[in-house]
Amino acid sequence: MREALLAVLLPEPSGITVAQAKEALLPKLPQALFPGGATAGWWLKAVQLDLEAKGIIQRAPVKPVHLYRLNTFLKG
C-alpha cells in the first residue's frame, strides 16, 4: 500500500483527494493481498497517517482532504 500510494501522489501542493488516490492505486495493489480492493480503504488511511507523521506526504490546506508527496522525500 505504501508503494502504491507514493506512486500515485503528485509532488504539487494542490494534491489529489483521498478518493482519487484510492481509485488510482487500486490497480497497483496485489490481488493476493487486496482481492477486489477489499480493505484497501482501511489500509490507505493507516498508511496515509503513517506517511504524514514521518513527513513524507502532507495535506493541502483545502477541503476535502487533498494529499501530496513532499519533494524532500524524492531526494533521499
C-alpha positions as CSV (number, residue, x, y, z in Angstrom):
1,M,0.0,0.0,0.0
2,R,2.8,2.4,0.8
3,E,4.5,2.0,-2.5
4,A,1.2,2.2,-4.4
5,L,0.2,5.4,-2.5
6,L,3.5,7.1,-3.1
7,A,3.3,6.2,-6.8
8,V,0.0,7.9,-7.3
9,L,0.6,11.1,-5.2
10,L,1.8,14.1,-7.0
11,P,4.5,16.4,-5.7
12,E,2.4,19.5,-6.4
13,P,0.8,21.1,-3.3
14,S,-2.6,21.1,-5.0
15,G,-2.5,17.3,-4.4
16,I,-5.3,14.8,-5.1
17,T,-8.3,13.8,-2.9
18,V,-8.1,10.6,-0.9
19,A,-10.9,9.2,-3.1
20,Q,-8.8,9.9,-6.2
21,A,-5.8,8.3,-4.7
22,K,-7.7,5.2,-3.8
23,E,-9.1,4.9,-7.3
24,A,-5.6,5.4,-8.8
25,L,-3.9,2.9,-6.5
26,L,-6.3,0.0,-6.7
27,P,-4.9,-1.4,-9.9
28,K,-1.4,-1.2,-8.4
29,L,-2.3,-3.4,-5.4
30,P,-1.6,-7.2,-5.4
31,Q,-4.8,-9.1,-5.7
32,A,-3.5,-11.8,-3.3
33,L,-3.4,-9.2,-0.5
34,F,-6.4,-7.0,-1.6
35,P,-8.8,-9.2,-3.6
36,G,-11.2,-6.9,-5.4
37,G,-9.8,-3.9,-3.4
38,A,-11.1,-5.4,-0.1
39,T,-9.8,-3.5,3.0
40,A,-7.9,-1.1,0.7
41,G,-9.6,2.0,2.2
42,W,-8.6,1.0,5.7
43,W,-5.0,0.3,4.8
44,L,-4.9,3.5,2.7
45,K,-5.9,5.5,5.8
46,A,-3.3,3.7,8.0
47,V,-0.5,4.3,5.5
48,Q,-1.6,7.9,4.9
49,L,-1.4,8.7,8.7
50,D,2.0,6.9,8.9
51,L,3.5,8.8,6.0
52,E,2.1,12.1,7.3
53,A,3.7,11.5,10.7
54,K,7.0,10.7,9.0
55,G,6.8,13.9,6.9
56,I,6.8,12.1,3.6
57,I,3.3,13.3,2.5
58,Q,1.3,16.3,3.5
59,R,-2.3,17.5,3.4
60,A,-3.1,20.5,1.2
61,P,-5.0,23.3,3.1
62,V,-8.2,22.6,1.2
63,K,-11.3,20.6,1.8
64,P,-12.0,17.8,1.1
65,V,-8.6,16.4,2.2
66,H,-6.0,16.6,-0.7
67,L,-2.7,14.7,-0.3
68,Y,0.6,15.3,-2.0
69,R,4.1,13.9,-1.8
70,L,6.8,16.2,-0.4
71,N,9.8,16.8,-2.7
72,T,12.2,16.2,0.2
73,F,11.2,12.5,0.0
74,L,12.4,12.3,-3.6
75,K,15.9,13.4,-2.7
76,G,16.6,10.6,-0.3
